[in-house]
């Protein structure tokens, strides 16, 4: 389980990565969040790398508009 500080970091990174994603595009946010969370549960806590992982996930996220 992740501590409060790590959880806050992950939320901040998700918000930064998805700042241009529509609030109605929940599927994309969930996909990006899952990839960031997977990395964090493997022990990755460096904000720059977590943000990079989130950005890569965003570019690969399934969406009906592509």
PDB file of N, CA, C and O in Angstrom:
ATOM      1  N   UNK A   1       0.839  -1.174   0.000  1.00  0.00           N
ATOM      2  CA  UNK A   1       0.000   0.000   0.000  1.00  0.00           C
ATOM      3  C   UNK A   1       0.890   1.245   0.000  1.00  0.00           C
ATOM      4  O   UNK A   1       1.950   1.268   0.625  1.00  0.00           O
ATOM      5  N   UNK A   2       0.440   2.269  -0.708  1.00  0.00           N
ATOM      6  CA  UNK A   2       1.218   3.494  -0.826  1.00  0.00           C
ATOM      7  C   UNK A   2       0.891   4.450   0.314  1.00  0.00           C
ATOM      8  O   UNK A   2      -0.243   4.512   0.789  1.00  0.00           O
ATOM      9  N   UNK A   3       1.905   5.191   0.742  1.00  0.00           N
ATOM     10  CA  UNK A   3       1.664   6.160   1.821  1.00  0.00           C
ATOM     11  C   UNK A   3       0.990   7.419   1.262  1.00  0.00           C
ATOM     12  O   UNK A   3       0.861   7.588   0.050  1.00  0.00           O
ATOM     13  N   UNK A   4       0.570   8.287   2.171  1.00  0.00           N
ATOM     14  CA  UNK A   4      -0.160   9.484   1.785  1.00  0.00           C
ATOM     15  C   UNK A   4       0.626  10.416   0.880  1.00  0.00           C
ATOM     16  O   UNK A   4       0.072  10.997  -0.054  1.00  0.00           O
ATOM     17  N   UNK A   5       1.909  10.559   1.154  1.00  0.00           N
ATOM     18  CA  UNK A   5       2.741  11.451   0.337  1.00  0.00           C
ATOM     19  C   UNK A   5       2.869  10.924  -1.091  1.00  0.00           C
ATOM     20  O   UNK A   5       2.812  11.694  -2.050  1.00  0.00           O
ATOM     21  N   UNK A   6       3.039   9.626  -1.226  1.00  0.00           N
ATOM     22  CA  UNK A   6       3.145   9.032  -2.561  1.00  0.00           C
ATOM     23  C   UNK A   6       1.828   9.150  -3.303  1.00  0.00           C
ATOM     24  O   UNK A   6       1.808   9.456  -4.495  1.00  0.00           O
ATOM     25  N   UNK A   7       0.728   8.909  -2.606  1.00  0.00           N
ATOM     26  CA  UNK A   7      -0.590   9.029  -3.223  1.00  0.00           C
ATOM     27  C   UNK A   7      -0.824  10.452  -3.712  1.00  0.00           C
ATOM     28  O   UNK A   7      -1.343  10.648  -4.811  1.00  0.00           O
ATOM     29  N   UNK A   8      -0.451  11.441  -2.917  1.00  0.00           N
ATOM     30  CA  UNK A   8      -0.597  12.842  -3.324  1.00  0.00           C
ATOM     31  C   UNK A   8       0.268  13.147  -4.542  1.00  0.00           C
ATOM     32  O   UNK A   8      -0.158  13.868  -5.445  1.00  0.00           O
ATOM     33  N   UNK A   9       1.479  12.601  -4.568  1.00  0.00           N
ATOM     34  CA  UNK A   9       2.366  12.787  -5.710  1.00  0.00           C
ATOM     35  C   UNK A   9       1.741  12.207  -6.978  1.00  0.00           C
ATOM     36  O   UNK A   9       1.753  12.847  -8.030  1.00  0.00           O
ATOM     37  N   UNK A  10       1.201  11.007  -6.876  1.00  0.00           N
ATOM     38  CA  UNK A  10       0.588  10.359  -8.040  1.00  0.00           C
ATOM     39  C   UNK A  10      -0.604  11.161  -8.552  1.00  0.00           C
ATOM     40  O   UNK A  10      -0.785  11.301  -9.762  1.00  0.00           O
ATOM     41  N   UNK A  11      -1.412  11.683  -7.644  1.00  0.00           N
ATOM     42  CA  UNK A  11      -2.566  12.491  -8.044  1.00  0.00           C
ATOM     43  C   UNK A  11      -2.110  13.762  -8.761  1.00  0.00           C
ATOM     44  O   UNK A  11      -2.695  14.154  -9.770  1.00  0.00           O
ATOM     45  N   UNK A  12      -1.070  14.400  -8.239  1.00  0.00           N
ATOM     46  CA  UNK A  12      -0.546  15.618  -8.865  1.00  0.00           C
ATOM     47  C   UNK A  12      -0.025  15.325 -10.265  1.00  0.00           C
ATOM     48  O   UNK A  12      -0.290  16.080 -11.201  1.00  0.00           O
ATOM     49  N   UNK A  13       0.707  14.242 -10.406  1.00  0.00           N
ATOM     50  CA  UNK A  13       1.250  13.867 -11.714  1.00  0.00           C
ATOM     51  C   UNK A  13       0.117  13.548 -12.683  1.00  0.00           C
ATOM     52  O   UNK A  13       0.160  13.970 -13.838  1.00  0.00           O
ATOM     53  N   UNK A  14      -0.884  12.818 -12.235  1.00  0.00           N
ATOM     54  CA  UNK A  14      -2.026  12.501 -13.095  1.00  0.00           C
ATOM     55  C   UNK A  14      -2.700  13.785 -13.559  1.00  0.00           C
ATOM     56  O   UNK A  14      -3.016  13.920 -14.741  1.00  0.00           O
ATOM     57  N   UNK A  15      -2.922  14.721 -12.658  1.00  0.00           N
ATOM     58  CA  UNK A  15      -3.559  15.987 -13.017  1.00  0.00           C
ATOM     59  C   UNK A  15      -2.717  16.772 -14.022  1.00  0.00           C
ATOM     60  O   UNK A  15      -3.263  17.373 -14.947  1.00  0.00           O
ATOM     61  N   UNK A  16      -1.406  16.772 -13.850  1.00  0.00           N
ATOM     62  CA  UNK A  16      -0.522  17.480 -14.783  1.00  0.00           C
ATOM     63  C   UNK A  16      -0.545  16.838 -16.165  1.00  0.00           C
ATOM     64  O   UNK A  16      -0.646  17.527 -17.181  1.00  0.00           O
ATOM     65  N   UNK A  17      -0.452  15.519 -16.189  1.00  0.00           N
ATOM     66  CA  UNK A  17      -0.408  14.811 -17.476  1.00  0.00           C
ATOM     67  C   UNK A  17      -1.746  14.955 -18.213  1.00  0.00           C
ATOM     68  O   UNK A  17      -1.774  15.072 -19.438  1.00  0.00           O
ATOM     69  N   UNK A  18      -2.837  14.946 -17.470  1.00  0.00           N
ATOM     70  CA  UNK A  18      -4.173  14.955 -18.081  1.00  0.00           C
ATOM     71  C   UNK A  18      -4.826  16.334 -18.071  1.00  0.00           C
ATOM     72  O   UNK A  18      -6.048  16.435 -18.190  1.00  0.00           O
ATOM     73  N   UNK A  19      -4.034  17.397 -17.932  1.00  0.00           N
ATOM     74  CA  UNK A  19      -4.631  18.729 -17.832  1.00  0.00           C
ATOM     75  C   UNK A  19      -5.418  19.121 -19.075  1.00  0.00           C
ATOM     76  O   UNK A  19      -6.329  19.942 -18.977  1.00  0.00           O
ATOM     77  N   UNK A  20      -5.107  18.576 -20.215  1.00  0.00           N
ATOM     78  CA  UNK A  20      -5.825  18.904 -21.453  1.00  0.00           C
ATOM     79  C   UNK A  20      -6.849  17.838 -21.845  1.00  0.00           C
ATOM     80  O   UNK A  20      -7.482  17.941 -22.895  1.00  0.00           O
ATOM     81  N   UNK A  21      -7.008  16.834 -21.016  1.00  0.00           N
ATOM     82  CA  UNK A  21      -7.986  15.780 -21.273  1.00  0.00           C
ATOM     83  C   UNK A  21      -9.329  16.246 -20.725  1.00  0.00           C
ATOM     84  O   UNK A  21      -9.410  16.764 -19.612  1.00  0.00           O
ATOM     85  N   UNK A  22     -10.364  16.060 -21.506  1.00  0.00           N
ATOM     86  CA  UNK A  22     -11.706  16.450 -21.082  1.00  0.00           C
ATOM     87  C   UNK A  22     -12.083  15.716 -19.787  1.00  0.00           C
ATOM     88  O   UNK A  22     -11.771  14.535 -19.636  1.00  0.00           O
ATOM     89  N   UNK A  23     -12.744  16.398 -18.864  1.00  0.00           N
ATOM     90  CA  UNK A  23     -13.176  15.726 -17.631  1.00  0.00           C
ATOM     91  C   UNK A  23     -14.183  14.608 -17.906  1.00  0.00           C
ATOM     92  O   UNK A  23     -14.420  13.756 -17.050  1.00  0.00           O
ATOM     93  N   UNK A  24     -14.772  14.615 -19.102  1.00  0.00           N
ATOM     94  CA  UNK A  24     -15.729  13.572 -19.478  1.00  0.00           C
ATOM     95  C   UNK A  24     -15.044  12.343 -20.073  1.00  0.00           C
ATOM     96  O   UNK A  24     -15.685  11.310 -20.267  1.00  0.00           O
ATOM     97  N   UNK A  25     -13.769  12.448 -20.358  1.00  0.00           N
ATOM     98  CA  UNK A  25     -13.017  11.328 -20.940  1.00  0.00           C
ATOM     99  C   UNK A  25     -12.385  10.521 -19.809  1.00  0.00           C
ATOM    100  O   UNK A  25     -11.163  10.447 -19.681  1.00  0.00           O
ATOM    101  N   UNK A  26     -13.237   9.928 -19.006  1.00  0.00           N
ATOM    102  CA  UNK A  26     -12.811   9.195 -17.812  1.00  0.00           C
ATOM    103  C   UNK A  26     -11.936   7.996 -18.179  1.00  0.00           C
ATOM    104  O   UNK A  26     -10.993   7.678 -17.455  1.00  0.00           O
ATOM    105  N   UNK A  27     -12.232   7.346 -19.266  1.00  0.00           N
ATOM    106  CA  UNK A  27     -11.465   6.170 -19.671  1.00  0.00           C
ATOM    107  C   UNK A  27      -9.994   6.466 -19.872  1.00  0.00           C
ATOM    108  O   UNK A  27      -9.137   5.670 -19.487  1.00  0.00           O
ATOM    109  N   UNK A  28      -9.697   7.608 -20.473  1.00  0.00           N
ATOM    110  CA  UNK A  28      -8.301   7.991 -20.696  1.00  0.00           C
ATOM    111  C   UNK A  28      -7.614   8.244 -19.359  1.00  0.00           C
ATOM    112  O   UNK A  28      -6.498   7.778 -19.130  1.00  0.00           O
ATOM    113  N   UNK A  29      -8.289   8.987 -18.472  1.00  0.00           N
ATOM    114  CA  UNK A  29      -7.700   9.268 -17.155  1.00  0.00           C
ATOM    115  C   UNK A  29      -7.454   7.974 -16.371  1.00  0.00           C
ATOM    116  O   UNK A  29      -6.425   7.830 -15.709  1.00  0.00           O
ATOM    117  N   UNK A  30      -8.388   7.050 -16.447  1.00  0.00           N
ATOM    118  CA  UNK A  30      -8.232   5.776 -15.741  1.00  0.00           C
ATOM    119  C   UNK A  30      -7.054   5.001 -16.311  1.00  0.00           C
ATOM    120  O   UNK A  30      -6.275   4.416 -15.559  1.00  0.00           O
ATOM    121  N   UNK A  31      -6.916   4.991 -17.624  1.00  0.00           N
ATOM    122  CA  UNK A  31      -5.811   4.277 -18.261  1.00  0.00           C
ATOM    123  C   UNK A  31      -4.473   4.863 -17.826  1.00  0.00           C
ATOM    124  O   UNK A  31      -3.563   4.127 -17.445  1.00  0.00           O
ATOM    125  N   UNK A  32      -4.354   6.190 -17.884  1.00  0.00           N
ATOM    126  CA  UNK A  32      -3.110   6.857 -17.495  1.00  0.00           C
ATOM    127  C   UNK A  32      -2.821   6.606 -16.011  1.00  0.00           C
ATOM    128  O   UNK A  32      -1.692   6.302 -15.630  1.00  0.00           O
ATOM    129  N   UNK A  33      -3.853   6.739 -15.191  1.00  0.00           N
ATOM    130  CA  UNK A  33      -3.686   6.511 -13.747  1.00  0.00           C
ATOM    131  C   UNK A  33      -3.203   5.094 -13.473  1.00  0.00           C
ATOM    132  O   UNK A  33      -2.354   4.882 -12.606  1.00  0.00           O
ATOM    133  N   UNK A  34      -3.737   4.127 -14.205  1.00  0.00           N
ATOM    134  CA  UNK A  34      -3.335   2.738 -13.956  1.00  0.00           C
ATOM    135  C   UNK A  34      -1.868   2.514 -14.284  1.00  0.00           C
ATOM    136  O   UNK A  34      -1.181   1.770 -13.585  1.00  0.00           O
ATOM    137  N   UNK A  35      -1.383   3.153 -15.344  1.00  0.00           N
ATOM    138  CA  UNK A  35       0.032   2.995 -15.709  1.00  0.00           C
ATOM    139  C   UNK A  35       0.948   3.668 -14.694  1.00  0.00           C
ATOM    140  O   UNK A  35       2.003   3.134 -14.352  1.00  0.00           O
ATOM    141  N   UNK A  36       0.545   4.839 -14.216  1.00  0.00           N
ATOM    142  CA  UNK A  36       1.340   5.529 -13.190  1.00  0.00           C
ATOM    143  C   UNK A  36       1.342   4.706 -11.907  1.00  0.00           C
ATOM    144  O   UNK A  36       2.382   4.551 -11.266  1.00  0.00           O
ATOM    145  N   UNK A  37       0.184   4.182 -11.535  1.00  0.00           N
ATOM    146  CA  UNK A  37       0.070   3.375 -10.324  1.00  0.00           C
ATOM    147  C   UNK A  37       0.892   2.094 -10.425  1.00  0.00           C
ATOM    148  O   UNK A  37       1.536   1.697  -9.455  1.00  0.00           O
ATOM    149  N   UNK A  38       0.878   1.448 -11.580  1.00  0.00           N
ATOM    150  CA  UNK A  38       1.687   0.233 -11.775  1.00  0.00           C
ATOM    151  C   UNK A  38       3.160   0.530 -11.512  1.00  0.00           C
ATOM    152  O   UNK A  38       3.844  -0.235 -10.833  1.00  0.00           O
ATOM    153  N   UNK A  39       3.637   1.636 -12.049  1.00  0.00           N
ATOM    154  CA  UNK A  39       5.046   2.007 -11.851  1.00  0.00           C
ATOM    155  C   UNK A  39       5.332   2.278 -10.379  1.00  0.00           C
ATOM    156  O   UNK A  39       6.368   1.869  -9.856  1.00  0.00           O
ATOM    157  N   UNK A  40       4.419   2.962  -9.722  1.00  0.00           N
ATOM    158  CA  UNK A  40       4.623   3.284  -8.302  1.00  0.00           C
ATOM    159  C   UNK A  40       4.619   2.031  -7.437  1.00  0.00           C
ATOM    160  O   UNK A  40       5.390   1.940  -6.483  1.00  0.00           O
ATOM    161  N   UNK A  41       3.773   1.076  -7.752  1.00  0.00           N
ATOM    162  CA  UNK A  41       3.730  -0.153  -6.952  1.00  0.00           C
ATOM    163  C   UNK A  41       4.966  -1.025  -7.194  1.00  0.00           C
ATOM    164  O   UNK A  41       5.295  -1.889  -6.381  1.00  0.00           O
ATOM    165  N   UNK A  42       5.643  -0.787  -8.317  1.00  0.00           N
ATOM    166  CA  UNK A  42       6.916  -1.481  -8.560  1.00  0.00           C
ATOM    167  C   UNK A  42       8.064  -0.773  -7.856  1.00  0.00           C
ATOM    168  O   UNK A  42       9.201  -1.245  -7.891  1.00  0.00           O
ATOM    169  N   UNK A  43       7.770   0.376  -7.205  1.00  0.00           N
ATOM    170  CA  UNK A  43       8.795   1.058  -6.445  1.00  0.00           C
ATOM    171  C   UNK A  43       9.292   2.355  -7.048  1.00  0.00           C
ATOM    172  O   UNK A  43      10.145   3.020  -6.461  1.00  0.00           O
ATOM    173  N   UNK A  44       8.778   2.727  -8.205  1.00  0.00           N
ATOM    174  CA  UNK A  44       9.226   3.972  -8.834  1.00  0.00           C
ATOM    175  C   UNK A  44       8.555   5.163  -8.150  1.00  0.00           C
ATOM    176  O   UNK A  44       7.328   5.242  -8.100  1.00  0.00           O
ATOM    177  N   UNK A  45       9.354   6.082  -7.629  1.00  0.00           N
ATOM    178  CA  UNK A  45       8.804   7.254  -6.953  1.00  0.00           C
ATOM    179  C   UNK A  45       9.404   8.555  -7.469  1.00  0.00           C
ATOM    180  O   UNK A  45       9.106   9.623  -6.933  1.00  0.00           O
ATOM    181  N   UNK A  46      10.243   8.486  -8.501  1.00  0.00           N
ATOM    182  CA  UNK A  46      10.830   9.711  -9.053  1.00  0.00           C
ATOM    183  C   UNK A  46       9.777  10.443  -9.880  1.00  0.00           C
ATOM    184  O   UNK A  46       9.278   9.899 -10.865  1.00  0.00           O
ATOM    185  N   UNK A  47       9.435  11.669  -9.492  1.00  0.00           N
ATOM    186  CA  UNK A  47       8.377  12.395 -10.194  1.00  0.00           C
ATOM    187  C   UNK A  47       8.614  12.544 -11.698  1.00  0.00           C
ATOM    188  O   UNK A  47       7.672  12.435 -12.483  1.00  0.00           O
ATOM    189  N   UNK A  48       9.861  12.791 -12.108  1.00  0.00           N
ATOM    190  CA  UNK A  48      10.130  12.973 -13.533  1.00  0.00           C
ATOM    191  C   UNK A  48       9.857  11.702 -14.328  1.00  0.00           C
ATOM    192  O   UNK A  48       9.328  11.770 -15.438  1.00  0.00           O
ATOM    193  N   UNK A  49      10.206  10.560 -13.781  1.00  0.00           N
ATOM    194  CA  UNK A  49       9.967   9.303 -14.475  1.00  0.00           C
ATOM    195  C   UNK A  49       8.487   8.937 -14.455  1.00  0.00           C
ATOM    196  O   UNK A  49       7.958   8.444 -15.452  1.00  0.00           O
ATOM    197  N   UNK A  50       7.817   9.172 -13.335  1.00  0.00           N
ATOM    198  CA  UNK A  50       6.382   8.896 -13.271  1.00  0.00           C
ATOM    199  C   UNK A  50       5.619   9.770 -14.269  1.00  0.00           C
ATOM    200  O   UNK A  50       4.665   9.310 -14.897  1.00  0.00           O
ATOM    201  N   UNK A  51       6.035  11.017 -14.414  1.00  0.00           N
ATOM    202  CA  UNK A  51       5.382  11.900 -15.375  1.00  0.00           C
ATOM    203  C   UNK A  51       5.633  11.420 -16.797  1.00  0.00           C
ATOM    204  O   UNK A  51       4.734  11.468 -17.637  1.00  0.00           O
ATOM    205  N   UNK A  52       6.834  10.963 -17.068  1.00  0.00           N
ATOM    206  CA  UNK A  52       7.156  10.426 -18.396  1.00  0.00           C
ATOM    207  C   UNK A  52       6.296   9.195 -18.687  1.00  0.00           C
ATOM    208  O   UNK A  52       5.776   9.047 -19.793  1.00  0.00           O
ATOM    209  N   UNK A  53       6.150   8.324 -17.705  1.00  0.00           N
ATOM    210  CA  UNK A  53       5.313   7.130 -17.865  1.00  0.00           C
ATOM    211  C   UNK A  53       3.870   7.541 -18.142  1.00  0.00           C
ATOM    212  O   UNK A  53       3.201   6.953 -18.992  1.00  0.00           O
ATOM    213  N   UNK A  54       3.397   8.554 -17.419  1.00  0.00           N
ATOM    214  CA  UNK A  54       2.039   9.049 -17.642  1.00  0.00           C
ATOM    215  C   UNK A  54       1.858   9.633 -19.033  1.00  0.00           C
ATOM    216  O   UNK A  54       0.832   9.403 -19.673  1.00  0.00           O
ATOM    217  N   UNK A  55       2.838  10.380 -19.504  1.00  0.00           N
ATOM    218  CA  UNK A  55       2.754  10.981 -20.839  1.00  0.00           C
ATOM    219  C   UNK A  55       2.774   9.913 -21.927  1.00  0.00           C
ATOM    220  O   UNK A  55       2.068  10.031 -22.928  1.00  0.00           O
ATOM    221  N   UNK A  56       3.578   8.878 -21.734  1.00  0.00           N
ATOM    222  CA  UNK A  56       3.599   7.777 -22.696  1.00  0.00           C
ATOM    223  C   UNK A  56       2.256   7.057 -22.708  1.00  0.00           C
ATOM    224  O   UNK A  56       1.750   6.693 -23.769  1.00  0.00           O
ATOM    225  N   UNK A  57       1.684   6.854 -21.528  1.00  0.00           N
ATOM    226  CA  UNK A  57       0.380   6.200 -21.440  1.00  0.00           C
ATOM    227  C   UNK A  57      -0.686   7.057 -22.108  1.00  0.00           C
ATOM    228  O   UNK A  57      -1.571   6.527 -22.779  1.00  0.00           O
ATOM    229  N   UNK A  58      -0.615   8.351 -21.938  1.00  0.00           N
ATOM    230  CA  UNK A  58      -1.585   9.250 -22.560  1.00  0.00           C
ATOM    231  C   UNK A  58      -1.514   9.149 -24.077  1.00  0.00           C
ATOM    232  O   UNK A  58      -2.544   9.171 -24.750  1.00  0.00           O
ATOM    233  N   UNK A  59      -0.320   9.039 -24.610  1.00  0.00           N
ATOM    234  CA  UNK A  59      -0.175   8.952 -26.066  1.00  0.00           C
ATOM    235  C   UNK A  59      -0.685   7.624 -26.617  1.00  0.00           C
ATOM    236  O   UNK A  59      -0.986   7.522 -27.807  1.00  0.00           O
ATOM    237  N   UNK A  60      -0.783   6.609 -25.763  1.00  0.00           N
ATOM    238  CA  UNK A  60      -1.248   5.287 -26.192  1.00  0.00           C
ATOM    239  C   UNK A  60      -2.659   4.971 -25.708  1.00  0.00           C
ATOM    240  O   UNK A  60      -3.188   3.896 -25.990  1.00  0.00           O
ATOM    241  N   UNK A  61      -3.269   5.902 -24.983  1.00  0.00           N
ATOM    242  CA  UNK A  61      -4.574   5.641 -24.375  1.00  0.00           C
ATOM    243  C   UNK A  61      -5.630   5.409 -25.433  1.00  0.00           C
ATOM    244  O   UNK A  61      -5.703   6.139 -26.422  1.00  0.00           O
ATOM    245  N   UNK A  62      -6.447   4.392 -25.225  1.00  0.00           N
ATOM    246  CA  UNK A  62      -7.541   4.148 -26.182  1.00  0.00           C
ATOM    247  C   UNK A  62      -8.588   5.244 -26.054  1.00  0.00           C
ATOM    248  O   UNK A  62      -8.957   5.645 -24.950  1.00  0.00           O
ATOM    249  N   UNK A  63      -9.052   5.714 -27.180  1.00  0.00           N
ATOM    250  CA  UNK A  63     -10.100   6.732 -27.188  1.00  0.00           C
ATOM    251  C   UNK A  63     -10.933   6.572 -28.446  1.00  0.00           C
ATOM    252  O   UNK A  63     -10.438   6.112 -29.475  1.00  0.00           O
ATOM    253  N   UNK A  64     -12.178   6.948 -28.360  1.00  0.00           N
ATOM    254  CA  UNK A  64     -13.052   6.795 -29.529  1.00  0.00           C
ATOM    255  C   UNK A  64     -12.833   7.910 -30.539  1.00  0.00           C
ATOM    256  O   UNK A  64     -13.416   7.861 -31.622  1.00  0.00           O
ATOM    257  N   UNK A  65     -12.018   8.913 -30.231  1.00  0.00           N
ATOM    258  CA  UNK A  65     -11.811  10.047 -31.113  1.00  0.00           C
ATOM    259  C   UNK A  65     -10.569   9.895 -31.976  1.00  0.00           C
ATOM    260  O   UNK A  65     -10.269  10.801 -32.753  1.00  0.00           O
ATOM    261  N   UNK A  66      -9.845   8.811 -31.878  1.00  0.00           N
ATOM    262  CA  UNK A  66      -8.639   8.644 -32.702  1.00  0.00           C
ATOM    263  C   UNK A  66      -8.941   7.816 -33.925  1.00  0.00           C
ATOM    264  O   UNK A  66      -8.051   7.567 -34.738  1.00  0.00           O
TER     265      UNK A  66
END
